[in-house]
Amino acid sequence: MYFEFFLTCMETYKALPGYCKPFFWDVDFDKLYIGKSWRFIIARLMEHGDDVAVRFLLKTYSREEMATVVRQSRSLSRRSRNFWKVLLDLEHEECIPRSYPNPFGN
């Protein structure tokens, strides 16, 4: 029991590989952890990642985690969202994130 908990904690605080750093130019890269920041990491790599980063994404995260991000993230462009919907076989689902009112009425 303790060992499983320890492994879960280790996975939560596992750091991103250095080749992903260029995609996180606006945040403190050293404070991003694979398990703790998974939604942010997946969305950023889906939107901006190169082939190496996408391979890392596919190897590290489950299909369900990636599908959750496609369904809910407001930071994915329409083009990226449609690409990942096809790749993850989510074409039959509505994957439009909630929009929030803004002061400009859009």
VMD Tcl script that builds the backbone (N, CA, C; Angstrom):
set m [mol new atoms 318]
animate dup $m
set s [atomselect $m all]
$s set {name element resname resid chain x y z} {
  {N N MET 1 A 0.827 -1.190 0.000}
  {CA C MET 1 A 0.000 0.000 0.000}
  {C C MET 1 A 0.871 1.254 0.000}
  {N N TYR 2 A 1.827 1.318 0.884}
  {CA C TYR 2 A 2.702 2.483 0.956}
  {C C TYR 2 A 3.514 2.634 -0.328}
  {N N PHE 3 A 3.981 1.507 -0.864}
  {CA C PHE 3 A 4.786 1.544 -2.077}
  {C C PHE 3 A 3.989 2.106 -3.255}
  {N N GLU 4 A 2.707 1.704 -3.374}
  {CA C GLU 4 A 1.859 2.236 -4.444}
  {C C GLU 4 A 1.658 3.736 -4.296}
  {N N PHE 5 A 1.457 4.180 -3.048}
  {CA C PHE 5 A 1.313 5.602 -2.782}
  {C C PHE 5 A 2.596 6.341 -3.147}
  {N N PHE 6 A 3.726 5.759 -2.806}
  {CA C PHE 6 A 5.024 6.361 -3.126}
  {C C PHE 6 A 5.207 6.493 -4.635}
  {N N LEU 7 A 4.854 5.451 -5.383}
  {CA C LEU 7 A 4.972 5.507 -6.838}
  {C C LEU 7 A 4.055 6.563 -7.428}
  {N N THR 8 A 2.846 6.691 -6.891}
  {CA C THR 8 A 1.910 7.715 -7.354}
  {C C THR 8 A 2.478 9.103 -7.122}
  {N N CYS 9 A 3.065 9.320 -5.957}
  {CA C CYS 9 A 3.677 10.617 -5.652}
  {C C CYS 9 A 4.864 10.903 -6.573}
  {N N MET 10 A 5.643 9.883 -6.855}
  {CA C MET 10 A 6.798 10.062 -7.743}
  {C C MET 10 A 6.334 10.462 -9.143}
  {N N GLU 11 A 5.273 9.836 -9.646}
  {CA C GLU 11 A 4.750 10.169 -10.965}
  {C C GLU 11 A 4.161 11.576 -10.979}
  {N N THR 12 A 3.530 11.986 -9.890}
  {CA C THR 12 A 2.926 13.310 -9.804}
  {C C THR 12 A 3.974 14.395 -9.924}
  {N N TYR 13 A 5.133 14.186 -9.313}
  {CA C TYR 13 A 6.170 15.217 -9.289}
  {C C TYR 13 A 7.343 14.915 -10.216}
  {N N LYS 14 A 7.098 14.180 -11.264}
  {CA C LYS 14 A 8.123 13.893 -12.265}
  {C C LYS 14 A 8.241 15.102 -13.196}
  {N N ALA 15 A 9.447 15.562 -13.424}
  {CA C ALA 15 A 9.673 16.768 -14.229}
  {C C ALA 15 A 9.550 16.474 -15.721}
  {N N LEU 16 A 9.252 17.514 -16.461}
  {CA C LEU 16 A 9.193 17.412 -17.922}
  {C C LEU 16 A 10.600 17.302 -18.491}
  {N N PRO 17 A 10.765 16.618 -19.619}
  {CA C PRO 17 A 12.083 16.568 -20.257}
  {C C PRO 17 A 12.477 17.937 -20.810}
  {N N GLY 18 A 13.755 18.200 -20.864}
  {CA C GLY 18 A 14.274 19.498 -21.290}
  {C C GLY 18 A 13.870 19.917 -22.691}
  {N N TYR 19 A 13.642 18.953 -23.597}
  {CA C TYR 19 A 13.276 19.330 -24.967}
  {C C TYR 19 A 11.882 19.947 -25.056}
  {N N CYS 20 A 11.106 19.891 -23.985}
  {CA C CYS 20 A 9.782 20.529 -23.966}
  {C C CYS 20 A 9.846 21.988 -23.520}
  {N N LYS 21 A 10.978 22.423 -23.023}
  {CA C LYS 21 A 11.095 23.763 -22.457}
  {C C LYS 21 A 10.695 24.888 -23.412}
  {N N PRO 22 A 11.038 24.841 -24.698}
  {CA C PRO 22 A 10.653 25.945 -25.595}
  {C C PRO 22 A 9.142 26.180 -25.700}
  {N N PHE 23 A 8.342 25.186 -25.369}
  {CA C PHE 23 A 6.898 25.330 -25.478}
  {C C PHE 23 A 6.268 25.963 -24.243}
  {N N PHE 24 A 7.076 26.170 -23.221}
  {CA C PHE 24 A 6.592 26.756 -21.967}
  {C C PHE 24 A 7.388 28.016 -21.651}
  {N N TRP 25 A 7.461 28.900 -22.639}
  {CA C TRP 25 A 8.249 30.122 -22.543}
  {C C TRP 25 A 7.720 31.109 -21.510}
  {N N ASP 26 A 6.438 31.019 -21.177}
  {CA C ASP 26 A 5.822 32.038 -20.338}
  {C C ASP 26 A 5.627 31.619 -18.880}
  {N N VAL 27 A 6.081 30.429 -18.520}
  {CA C VAL 27 A 5.930 29.945 -17.148}
  {C C VAL 27 A 7.274 29.440 -16.639}
  {N N ASP 28 A 7.368 29.251 -15.336}
  {CA C ASP 28 A 8.585 28.699 -14.737}
  {C C ASP 28 A 8.614 27.197 -15.026}
  {N N PHE 29 A 9.427 26.811 -15.980}
  {CA C PHE 29 A 9.482 25.425 -16.453}
  {C C PHE 29 A 9.813 24.447 -15.329}
  {N N ASP 30 A 10.645 24.859 -14.393}
  {CA C ASP 30 A 11.072 23.968 -13.314}
  {C C ASP 30 A 9.956 23.653 -12.325}
  {N N LYS 31 A 8.851 24.372 -12.390}
  {CA C LYS 31 A 7.731 24.122 -11.487}
  {C C LYS 31 A 6.616 23.321 -12.147}
  {N N LEU 32 A 6.846 22.859 -13.372}
  {CA C LEU 32 A 5.857 22.022 -14.063}
  {C C LEU 32 A 6.179 20.554 -13.817}
  {N N TYR 33 A 5.159 19.817 -13.408}
  {CA C TYR 33 A 5.327 18.388 -13.153}
  {C C TYR 33 A 4.293 17.614 -13.954}
  {N N ILE 34 A 4.702 16.471 -14.471}
  {CA C ILE 34 A 3.884 15.669 -15.374}
  {C C ILE 34 A 2.511 15.358 -14.795}
  {N N GLY 35 A 2.442 14.967 -13.547}
  {CA C GLY 35 A 1.165 14.590 -12.956}
  {C C GLY 35 A 0.383 15.751 -12.386}
  {N N LYS 36 A 1.081 16.721 -11.874}
  {CA C LYS 36 A 0.417 17.830 -11.186}
  {C C LYS 36 A -0.186 18.844 -12.159}
  {N N SER 37 A 0.489 19.119 -13.250}
  {CA C SER 37 A 0.062 20.142 -14.210}
  {C C SER 37 A -0.403 19.522 -15.522}
  {N N TRP 38 A -0.992 18.351 -15.470}
  {CA C TRP 38 A -1.246 17.589 -16.689}
  {C C TRP 38 A -2.158 18.301 -17.676}
  {N N ARG 39 A -3.196 18.978 -17.223}
  {CA C ARG 39 A -4.099 19.654 -18.166}
  {C C ARG 39 A -3.370 20.749 -18.941}
  {N N PHE 40 A -2.602 21.556 -18.225}
  {CA C PHE 40 A -1.869 22.641 -18.860}
  {C C PHE 40 A -0.827 22.101 -19.832}
  {N N ILE 41 A -0.088 21.087 -19.409}
  {CA C ILE 41 A 0.973 20.516 -20.246}
  {C C ILE 41 A 0.378 19.904 -21.518}
  {N N ILE 42 A -0.677 19.131 -21.373}
  {CA C ILE 42 A -1.287 18.495 -22.540}
  {C C ILE 42 A -1.799 19.548 -23.519}
  {N N ALA 43 A -2.515 20.545 -23.016}
  {CA C ALA 43 A -3.067 21.580 -23.903}
  {C C ALA 43 A -1.961 22.336 -24.621}
  {N N ARG 44 A -0.905 22.684 -23.914}
  {CA C ARG 44 A 0.185 23.446 -24.533}
  {C C ARG 44 A 0.889 22.626 -25.600}
  {N N LEU 45 A 1.144 21.349 -25.313}
  {CA C LEU 45 A 1.830 20.521 -26.299}
  {C C LEU 45 A 0.917 20.172 -27.479}
  {N N MET 46 A -0.375 20.050 -27.226}
  {CA C MET 46 A -1.304 19.830 -28.338}
  {C C MET 46 A -1.335 21.029 -29.267}
  {N N GLU 47 A -1.251 22.198 -28.712}
  {CA C GLU 47 A -1.337 23.420 -29.512}
  {C C GLU 47 A -0.008 23.792 -30.172}
  {N N HIS 48 A 1.103 23.657 -29.460}
  {CA C HIS 48 A 2.381 24.187 -29.946}
  {C C HIS 48 A 3.479 23.141 -30.156}
  {N N GLY 49 A 3.254 21.896 -29.726}
  {CA C GLY 49 A 4.319 20.904 -29.738}
  {C C GLY 49 A 4.766 20.470 -31.118}
  {N N ASP 50 A 6.042 20.092 -31.203}
  {CA C ASP 50 A 6.574 19.528 -32.444}
  {C C ASP 50 A 6.421 18.004 -32.386}
  {N N ASP 51 A 7.005 17.304 -33.360}
  {CA C ASP 51 A 6.819 15.851 -33.408}
  {C C ASP 51 A 7.403 15.144 -32.194}
  {N N VAL 52 A 8.533 15.611 -31.670}
  {CA C VAL 52 A 9.139 14.991 -30.489}
  {C C VAL 52 A 8.253 15.214 -29.265}
  {N N ALA 53 A 7.737 16.420 -29.114}
  {CA C ALA 53 A 6.864 16.732 -27.981}
  {C C ALA 53 A 5.557 15.946 -28.060}
  {N N VAL 54 A 5.031 15.765 -29.257}
  {CA C VAL 54 A 3.790 15.003 -29.417}
  {C C VAL 54 A 4.031 13.525 -29.105}
  {N N ARG 55 A 5.188 12.997 -29.490}
  {CA C ARG 55 A 5.513 11.615 -29.128}
  {C C ARG 55 A 5.580 11.453 -27.609}
  {N N PHE 56 A 6.195 12.440 -26.939}
  {CA C PHE 56 A 6.242 12.435 -25.478}
  {C C PHE 56 A 4.820 12.456 -24.906}
  {N N LEU 57 A 3.977 13.298 -25.458}
  {CA C LEU 57 A 2.597 13.430 -25.014}
  {C C LEU 57 A 1.857 12.095 -25.136}
  {N N LEU 58 A 1.974 11.445 -26.276}
  {CA C LEU 58 A 1.288 10.183 -26.524}
  {C C LEU 58 A 1.820 9.049 -25.648}
  {N N LYS 59 A 3.106 9.109 -25.335}
  {CA C LYS 59 A 3.725 8.075 -24.511}
  {C C LYS 59 A 3.410 8.270 -23.025}
  {N N THR 60 A 3.250 9.519 -22.604}
  {CA C THR 60 A 3.139 9.828 -21.181}
  {C C THR 60 A 1.717 9.844 -20.662}
  {N N TYR 61 A 0.797 10.376 -21.448}
  {CA C TYR 61 A -0.570 10.573 -20.969}
  {C C TYR 61 A -1.531 9.595 -21.617}
  {N N SER 62 A -2.580 9.271 -20.891}
  {CA C SER 62 A -3.578 8.327 -21.399}
  {C C SER 62 A -4.490 9.005 -22.419}
  {N N ARG 63 A -5.164 8.198 -23.188}
  {CA C ARG 63 A -6.122 8.707 -24.166}
  {C C ARG 63 A -7.210 9.511 -23.466}
  {N N GLU 64 A -7.657 9.021 -22.321}
  {CA C GLU 64 A -8.730 9.699 -21.593}
  {C C GLU 64 A -8.284 11.070 -21.069}
  {N N GLU 65 A -7.062 11.179 -20.610}
  {CA C GLU 65 A -6.549 12.480 -20.161}
  {C C GLU 65 A -6.503 13.466 -21.324}
  {N N MET 66 A -6.019 12.990 -22.465}
  {CA C MET 66 A -5.955 13.867 -23.632}
  {C C MET 66 A -7.352 14.229 -24.127}
  {N N ALA 67 A -8.278 13.273 -24.112}
  {CA C ALA 67 A -9.648 13.555 -24.533}
  {C C ALA 67 A -10.309 14.573 -23.614}
  {N N THR 68 A -10.035 14.508 -22.324}
  {CA C THR 68 A -10.569 15.486 -21.373}
  {C C THR 68 A -10.113 16.887 -21.735}
  {N N VAL 69 A -8.852 17.017 -22.085}
  {CA C VAL 69 A -8.320 18.328 -22.462}
  {C C VAL 69 A -8.975 18.816 -23.755}
  {N N VAL 70 A -9.143 17.935 -24.734}
  {CA C VAL 70 A -9.783 18.323 -25.998}
  {C C VAL 70 A -11.213 18.788 -25.738}
  {N N ARG 71 A -11.905 18.108 -24.856}
  {CA C ARG 71 A -13.294 18.465 -24.556}
  {C C ARG 71 A -13.416 19.770 -23.769}
  {N N GLN 72 A -12.456 20.069 -22.897}
  {CA C GLN 72 A -12.645 21.151 -21.931}
  {C C GLN 72 A -11.738 22.356 -22.089}
  {N N SER 73 A -10.597 22.222 -22.707}
  {CA C SER 73 A -9.636 23.320 -22.745}
  {C C SER 73 A -10.109 24.469 -23.632}
  {N N ARG 74 A -10.004 25.666 -23.109}
  {CA C ARG 74 A -10.335 26.852 -23.893}
  {C C ARG 74 A -9.100 27.416 -24.596}
  {N N SER 75 A -7.934 26.812 -24.365}
  {CA C SER 75 A -6.713 27.334 -24.980}
  {C C SER 75 A -6.365 26.657 -26.303}
  {N N LEU 76 A -7.119 25.651 -26.712}
  {CA C LEU 76 A -6.865 24.996 -27.995}
  {C C LEU 76 A -7.564 25.761 -29.117}
  {N N SER 77 A -6.850 25.962 -30.204}
  {CA C SER 77 A -7.471 26.583 -31.374}
  {C C SER 77 A -8.445 25.595 -32.010}
  {N N ARG 78 A -9.330 26.088 -32.839}
  {CA C ARG 78 A -10.282 25.218 -33.526}
  {C C ARG 78 A -9.539 24.191 -34.374}
  {N N ARG 79 A -8.481 24.617 -35.038}
  {CA C ARG 79 A -7.715 23.703 -35.891}
  {C C ARG 79 A -7.085 22.577 -35.068}
  {N N SER 80 A -6.445 22.923 -33.948}
  {CA C SER 80 A -5.825 21.897 -33.097}
  {C C SER 80 A -6.879 20.977 -32.497}
  {N N ARG 81 A -7.990 21.549 -32.036}
  {CA C ARG 81 A -9.064 20.750 -31.448}
  {C C ARG 81 A -9.582 19.732 -32.470}
  {N N ASN 82 A -9.805 20.168 -33.717}
  {CA C ASN 82 A -10.298 19.246 -34.744}
  {C C ASN 82 A -9.284 18.165 -35.074}
  {N N PHE 83 A -8.000 18.517 -35.136}
  {CA C PHE 83 A -6.950 17.531 -35.383}
  {C C PHE 83 A -6.959 16.458 -34.305}
  {N N TRP 84 A -6.984 16.874 -33.036}
  {CA C TRP 84 A -6.944 15.923 -31.927}
  {C C TRP 84 A -8.248 15.135 -31.806}
  {N N LYS 85 A -9.363 15.729 -32.198}
  {CA C LYS 85 A -10.624 14.978 -32.210}
  {C C LYS 85 A -10.528 13.802 -33.173}
  {N N VAL 86 A -9.952 14.037 -34.345}
  {CA C VAL 86 A -9.795 12.958 -35.333}
  {C C VAL 86 A -8.796 11.926 -34.806}
  {N N LEU 87 A -7.680 12.389 -34.286}
  {CA C LEU 87 A -6.641 11.483 -33.813}
  {C C LEU 87 A -7.127 10.613 -32.651}
  {N N LEU 88 A -7.913 11.184 -31.763}
  {CA C LEU 88 A -8.399 10.456 -30.587}
  {C C LEU 88 A -9.772 9.819 -30.802}
  {N N ASP 89 A -10.267 9.892 -32.031}
  {CA C ASP 89 A -11.563 9.325 -32.401}
  {C C ASP 89 A -12.697 9.901 -31.542}
  {N N LEU 90 A -12.738 11.228 -31.471}
  {CA C LEU 90 A -13.781 11.933 -30.732}
  {C C LEU 90 A -14.692 12.698 -31.675}
  {N N GLU 91 A -14.674 12.346 -32.952}
  {CA C GLU 91 A -15.410 13.111 -33.954}
  {C C GLU 91 A -16.907 13.169 -33.686}
  {N N HIS 92 A -17.449 12.137 -33.083}
  {CA C HIS 92 A -18.886 12.083 -32.837}
  {C C HIS 92 A -19.303 12.904 -31.610}
  {N N GLU 93 A -18.335 13.414 -30.853}
  {CA C GLU 93 A -18.640 14.150 -29.629}
  {C C GLU 93 A -18.587 15.654 -29.847}
  {N N GLU 94 A -19.364 16.352 -29.066}
  {CA C GLU 94 A -19.250 17.812 -29.023}
  {C C GLU 94 A -18.042 18.144 -28.162}
  {N N CYS 95 A -17.119 18.862 -28.705}
  {CA C CYS 95 A -15.919 19.244 -27.967}
  {C C CYS 95 A -15.781 20.761 -28.012}
  {N N ILE 96 A -16.771 21.412 -27.529}
  {CA C ILE 96 A -16.736 22.873 -27.512}
  {C C ILE 96 A -16.683 23.306 -26.052}
  {N N PRO 97 A -15.601 23.930 -25.644}
  {CA C PRO 97 A -15.503 24.340 -24.249}
  {C C PRO 97 A -16.512 25.445 -23.929}
  {N N ARG 98 A -16.876 25.527 -22.670}
  {CA C ARG 98 A -17.795 26.574 -22.235}
  {C C ARG 98 A -17.192 27.929 -22.507}
  {N N SER 99 A -17.999 28.824 -22.963}
  {CA C SER 99 A -17.527 30.197 -23.124}
  {C C SER 99 A -18.034 30.989 -21.946}
  {N N TYR 100 A -17.286 31.958 -21.574}
  {CA C TYR 100 A -17.634 32.802 -20.454}
  {C C TYR 100 A -17.917 34.204 -20.963}
  {N N PRO 101 A -18.889 34.872 -20.371}
  {CA C PRO 101 A -19.195 36.228 -20.822}
  {C C PRO 101 A -18.003 37.153 -20.589}
  {N N ASN 102 A -17.847 38.092 -21.498}
  {CA C ASN 102 A -16.786 39.070 -21.309}
  {C C ASN 102 A -17.395 40.462 -21.368}
  {N N PRO 103 A -16.669 41.442 -20.941}
  {CA C PRO 103 A -17.245 42.786 -20.864}
  {C C PRO 103 A -17.567 43.409 -22.214}
  {N N PHE 104 A -17.084 42.814 -23.298}
  {CA C PHE 104 A -17.297 43.364 -24.632}
  {C C PHE 104 A -18.525 42.776 -25.323}
  {N N GLY 105 A -19.174 41.825 -24.665}
  {CA C GLY 105 A -20.399 41.239 -25.209}
  {C C GLY 105 A -20.189 40.193 -26.271}
  {N N ASN 106 A -18.991 39.712 -26.466}
  {CA C ASN 106 A -18.720 38.696 -27.475}
  {C C ASN 106 A -18.968 37.317 -26.932}
}
mol reanalyze $m
mol bondsrecalc $m
mol representation Tube
mol addrep $m
